Amino acid sequence: MNDLFAPTNLYFHLNKTSSLSSNPTNPINLNTIQINTALDLPLFLILADSHAKYFPPVITTSSYKLITKAISGLQWVNQSNTQLCATSIIIASSMSSLLSSCSGVFFLIGTNSIRNNSASEVIAQVDNLIDLIRSHHTHLKHQTDISISSVFPCLKPSFLFSSISTLLSNINNYNTLLNDLATRKNFTVVDLPITVDQLNHDGMHIHINHLPYLWSIIQQYFDILVYQKTTKPSLSHSRSRKAIARRNKRRHEKQKKRQAIQTVTRPIARIWKLQDLKTYLKYKNIKYGRLPEIRRHQLCIQFNNQLHQQHAEQILNFTDFDEQSYYNWISHEHS
C-alpha cells in the first residue's frame, strides 16, 4: 500500500490511548528482533501491512508483551517480492525464532491481497500459511494462538476489480470464507468494525483520526485474550445436562438484558424492507446482535458488544433511514 499520511506525533497519540502500555522502543528490524526477556509475560506478535504502520513497535503491559511488525504492501503471498510475502517472512530464520517464543500471532493482512486476487485464491493462501505455521511451531495449536483480522471495506478499485461494487463483493466473499476456514482450521477471526466513513481520501487506508480507535480495539482484544488464557479452563464437561441447560439459560437472559441496554435507536421510514436494512448495516460494517420488530417508526438495533454499539452510534446518522436515504441506497446497490 502507498502510505499517504505520516504524522510525526501519531505514536504519542496512540500511546495515550493505552493506559497499560510502556513507552515504545525503536522500530523493529527483522534481522535484529529481540526475543522476549520478560520471564513471566507472554509474548505476542502482530504481523501487518501498512494499516499498523503507526502502531507502537513494542509495548509491555502488566500481563503481556506485544511486538508489531508492519510492512507496507504486505500480502499473504507475493511471488515477485519475498519481502512483501507473509509466507516467506514467516519461514525466515529471525521470524521463526521469534514465533518459537510467542504465545500467539495476530495477522492484520488482507487488503493488498484481496484487491489483486479472488477471494477463493486468497483463502487458499491463508489455508496454506496456517498449515505452514503449525508444522514449524506446534505450540500454536489452539484456536486463540493464531488470530486473523477480517478485511474492512476498501474503495480503491484495482486492475482485477475495476469497480467499487465488485471489489466490495470480493471482500465480503473473503470474510465469509475466512470464517468458514477458521472453523475448519481452528483459528480466530477478529472482526474490525471499520467502515467506509473512517477511510482516508484514498479509499484504502484508515484516516489518521481513527487509527487510535483501531489500536484500542486490537489492544482490548489482547487484554481479553490474555485474561482468558490465564484463567482456569471451564469444567462444564463434568457438569450434568441440567446444570449446563440452567447455565445456558442464565447466559441467554443476561445477553437479552445486555442487548436491551446496548441499543442504538434511529427513526426509520416505512419504505425500508428488512433485507435492504440488513444489507445496509452490513455495508456500514455494523455488527449487531438483534433487530427487534420496528414500532412507531423507530428502528432499535441491539448489540452484544459495547464497542460495536459505540461504533454504530458514531456511524449512523439520524437521517440514514429516511425515505430519501432509502432511494439513495437502492440506487447505489444497482449502480
C-alpha positions in Angstrom: 0.0 0.0 0.0 1.1 3.5 -0.6 1.1 5.4 2.6 -0.4 8.9 2.2 -0.1 10.1 5.7 2.9 10.2 8.1 2.1 12.3 11.2 5.1 12.8 13.5 3.1 12.7 16.7 1.0 9.6 16.0 3.0 7.2 18.2 2.4 9.6 21.1 -1.3 9.8 20.3 -1.7 6.0 20.2 0.2 5.6 23.4 -2.2 7.9 25.2 -5.0 5.5 24.4 -3.3 2.5 26.1 -3.0 3.1 29.8 -1.2 -0.2 30.5 1.5 0.4 27.9 5.1 1.4 28.4 7.0 3.7 26.1 7.7 2.1 22.7 11.2 1.1 21.7 12.9 1.7 18.4 11.3 0.2 15.2 11.9 -3.5 14.7 14.2 -4.9 12.1 13.6 -8.5 11.0 17.3 -9.2 11.4 17.5 -7.8 14.9 14.3 -8.9 16.6 14.8 -9.4 20.3 13.4 -12.5 21.9 11.2 -12.0 25.0 13.3 -11.4 28.1 10.4 -10.8 30.5 10.3 -14.1 32.2 6.7 -14.1 33.4 5.0 -12.2 30.5 3.6 -14.0 27.4 4.8 -12.6 24.1 2.5 -11.9 21.1 3.3 -10.8 17.6 1.3 -8.6 15.2 2.3 -9.1 11.6 0.6 -6.4 9.5 0.5 -4.3 6.4 0.6 -0.5 6.5 -2.7 -0.4 8.4 -0.5 -0.9 11.5 2.4 1.2 10.4 1.9 3.7 13.2 1.2 1.2 16.0 3.8 1.2 18.8 6.5 -1.3 17.7 6.8 -2.8 21.2 4.6 -2.4 24.2 4.8 -4.1 27.6 1.7 -4.2 29.8 1.3 -5.7 33.2 0.2 -9.0 31.7 1.9 -9.4 28.3 4.4 -8.0 25.7 3.3 -7.2 22.2 5.5 -6.7 19.2 4.2 -5.2 15.9 5.9 -5.7 12.6 4.2 -3.6 9.9 5.3 -3.8 6.3 3.7 -1.5 3.7 2.3 -3.5 0.8 2.4 -6.9 2.6 0.3 -9.7 1.1 -0.3 -13.3 2.1 1.6 -14.3 -1.0 3.7 -12.2 -3.3 5.6 -14.2 -5.9 7.6 -11.3 -7.3 8.8 -9.8 -4.0 9.5 -12.0 -1.0 9.9 -9.0 1.3 6.1 -8.4 0.8 5.2 -12.0 1.2 3.9 -13.1 4.6 4.6 -16.8 3.7 8.3 -16.0 3.0 8.6 -13.8 6.1 7.1 -16.5 8.4 9.8 -19.0 7.4 12.7 -16.6 7.7 15.1 -17.6 10.5 14.6 -14.4 12.5 10.8 -14.6 12.4 10.8 -18.3 13.0 12.9 -17.7 16.1 10.5 -15.1 17.4 7.4 -17.3 16.8 9.0 -20.1 18.7 8.8 -17.9 21.8 5.4 -16.4 21.1 2.2 -17.3 22.8 0.2 -16.1 19.8 0.3 -14.3 16.5 -2.2 -11.8 15.0 -2.3 -11.1 11.3 -3.6 -7.8 10.1 -3.2 -8.6 6.4 -5.6 -8.9 3.5 -6.3 -5.6 1.8 -3.4 -5.8 -0.7 -4.2 -9.5 -1.4 -7.9 -9.1 -1.9 -7.5 -6.2 -4.3 -5.5 -8.3 -6.7 -6.8 -11.8 -6.3 -10.2 -13.6 -6.0 -11.5 -14.4 -2.5 -11.1 -18.1 -3.1 -7.5 -17.7 -4.2 -6.6 -15.6 -1.1 -8.3 -18.1 1.2 -6.2 -20.9 -0.3 -3.1 -18.8 0.6 -4.3 -18.4 4.2 -5.1 -22.1 4.4 -1.5 -23.0 3.4 0.0 -20.4 5.7 -1.9 -21.8 8.8 -0.5 -25.3 7.9 3.0 -23.9 7.5 3.0 -22.2 10.8 1.7 -25.2 12.8 4.1 -27.5 11.1 7.0 -25.4 12.3 5.5 -24.2 15.6 3.5 -27.0 17.1 2.8 -25.0 20.3 0.5 -22.6 18.3 -2.2 -25.3 18.0 -5.1 -23.8 19.9 -7.9 -21.6 18.4 -6.7 -18.3 20.0 -3.0 -19.0 19.2 -3.5 -17.7 15.6 -5.7 -14.7 15.0 -6.6 -13.1 11.6 -8.5 -9.9 11.1 -11.3 -9.6 8.7 -10.8 -7.2 5.8 -12.7 -3.9 6.2 -14.1 -2.0 3.3 -11.9 -0.7 0.5 -13.0 1.9 -2.1 -9.9 1.8 -4.2 -10.5 -0.3 -7.4 -7.7 -2.3 -9.0 -7.0 -3.8 -12.4 -8.8 -7.0 -11.5 -11.7 -5.3 -9.7 -12.3 -2.2 -11.7 -15.4 -1.1 -9.8 -16.1 -0.4 -6.1 -19.1 -2.8 -6.1 -17.1 -5.8 -7.4 -14.2 -5.1 -5.0 -16.6 -4.9 -2.0 -18.3 -8.1 -3.1 -14.9 -9.8 -3.2 -14.1 -8.5 0.3 -17.4 -9.8 1.6 -16.8 -13.2 0.0 -13.3 -13.3 1.5 -14.6 -12.5 5.0 -17.3 -15.2 4.7 -14.8 -17.8 3.5 -12.3 -16.7 6.2 -14.9 -17.5 8.9 -15.6 -20.9 7.3 -11.8 -21.6 7.2 -11.4 -20.6 10.8 -14.0 -23.3 11.8 -12.1 -25.9 9.8 -8.6 -24.9 10.8 -9.3 -23.9 14.4 -8.1 -20.2 14.5 -9.8 -17.0 15.5 -11.2 -14.3 13.1 -11.2 -10.8 14.6 -13.9 -8.5 13.1 -12.6 -5.0 13.0 -15.5 -2.5 12.9 -14.0 -0.1 10.4 -16.4 1.5 7.8 -16.0 3.5 4.6 -16.6 6.6 6.7 -13.4 6.0 8.6 -11.2 5.7 5.5 -8.7 8.2 4.2 -9.4 10.1 1.0 -7.5 7.4 -1.0 -10.3 5.0 -0.1 -8.0 2.3 1.3 -6.1 3.5 4.4 -7.7 4.4 7.7 -7.9 8.1 8.3 -5.4 9.3 10.9 -8.2 10.3 13.3 -9.5 6.7 13.5 -6.1 4.9 14.0 -6.2 5.2 17.8 -9.7 3.6 17.7 -8.3 0.7 15.6 -5.3 0.3 18.0 -7.6 0.4 21.1 -9.8 -2.4 19.6 -6.8 -4.6 19.0 -5.2 -4.0 22.4 -8.5 -4.7 24.1 -8.6 -8.0 22.1 -5.2 -8.9 23.6 -6.3 -7.8 27.1 -9.2 -10.2 26.9 -7.2 -13.0 25.2 -4.5 -13.0 27.9 -7.1 -12.9 30.7 -8.9 -15.9 29.2 -5.6 -17.8 28.8 -4.6 -17.2 32.4 -7.9 -18.2 34.0 -8.8 -21.8 34.7 -10.4 -23.8 31.9 -14.1 -24.4 32.2 -15.3 -27.5 33.9 -18.6 -27.6 32.0 -17.8 -31.0 30.6 -18.2 -32.5 34.0 -21.5 -30.9 34.8 -24.9 -32.5 34.3 -27.0 -31.7 31.3 -29.5 -29.9 33.6 -26.7 -27.8 35.1 -25.5 -26.9 31.6 -29.0 -26.0 30.5 -29.5 -23.8 33.5 -26.2 -22.1 32.9 -27.1 -21.5 29.2 -30.5 -20.1 30.1 -28.9 -17.7 32.5 -26.4 -16.6 29.9 -29.2 -16.1 27.4 -31.1 -14.0 29.8 -28.0 -11.9 30.6 -27.5 -11.5 26.9 -31.0 -10.2 26.4 -30.6 -7.7 29.2 -27.3 -6.6 27.8 -28.8 -6.2 24.3 -31.7 -4.1 25.8 -29.2 -1.7 27.3 -26.7 -1.7 24.4 -29.2 -0.3 21.8 -28.9 2.3 19.1 -32.3 3.9 18.1 -32.9 5.7 14.8 -36.1 6.9 13.1 -37.0 4.8 10.0 -39.3 5.3 7.1 -41.9 2.6 6.2 -40.3 2.0 2.8 -37.3 0.2 4.3 -37.5 -3.6 3.8 -35.8 -5.9 6.3 -33.4 -7.4 3.7 -32.4 -3.9 2.5 -31.9 -2.8 6.1 -29.6 -5.8 6.8 -27.6 -5.3 3.6 -27.2 -1.6 4.5 -26.0 -2.4 8.0 -23.6 -5.0 6.6 -22.3 -2.3 4.2 -21.7 0.0 7.1 -19.9 -2.8 8.9 -22.4 -2.7 11.8 -22.1 -5.9 13.9 -25.5 -6.0 15.6 -26.9 -8.8 17.8 -30.6 -8.5 17.1 -33.1 -6.4 15.2 -36.4 -6.2 17.2 -39.7 -5.5 15.4 -40.0 -1.9 14.3 -42.6 0.1 16.3 -43.7 3.7 15.8 -41.2 4.2 13.0 -38.3 3.6 15.4 -35.5 1.2 14.5 -33.8 -0.4 17.6 -30.5 -2.1 16.9 -29.3 -4.2 19.7 -25.7 -5.2 20.3 -23.9 -7.9 22.2 -20.7 -5.9 22.3 -20.4 -2.4 23.7 -17.7 -1.4 21.2 -19.9 -2.4 18.3 -22.7 -0.3 19.9 -20.4 2.8 20.2 -19.2 2.3 16.7 -22.8 2.3 15.4 -23.7 5.3 17.4 -20.9 7.2 15.7 -21.5 6.0 12.2 -25.3 6.1 11.9 -26.9 9.5 11.3 -30.5 10.2 12.2 -31.3 10.6 8.5 -29.8 7.3 7.5 -33.1 5.5 7.4 -35.4 8.2 6.0 -37.1 7.8 2.6 -34.5 9.7 0.6 -31.7 7.7 2.1 -33.5 4.5 1.1 -33.7 5.6 -2.6 -30.0 6.7 -2.5 -29.1 3.3 -1.1 -31.1 1.3 -3.7 -29.5 3.4 -6.4 -26.1 2.7 -5.0 -26.8 -1.0 -4.9 -27.8 -1.1 -8.5 -25.1 1.2 -9.8 
